Amino acid sequence: MGSAWNSLMATDSGLLSLAVFIFMLGMGVFFVVFFIRKIRAEDAAAQHGDTSHNAGH
């Protein structure tokens, strides 16, 4: 397992792989938070009877 960590941290391709992995995790967290906020905002608007956010068709 030590050689795997050495390859990950010491080579260009390992560092790029690590950067992509961290970026993808961050993007996943961003989208989960983004969609949860949109769903809550849509639910709040629906409770108040506001349907103007669907008028973009």
Secondary structure, 3 states (H helix, E strand, C coil): CHHHHHHHHHCHHHHHHHHHHHHHHHHHHHHHHHHHHHHHHHHHHHHCCCCHHHCCC
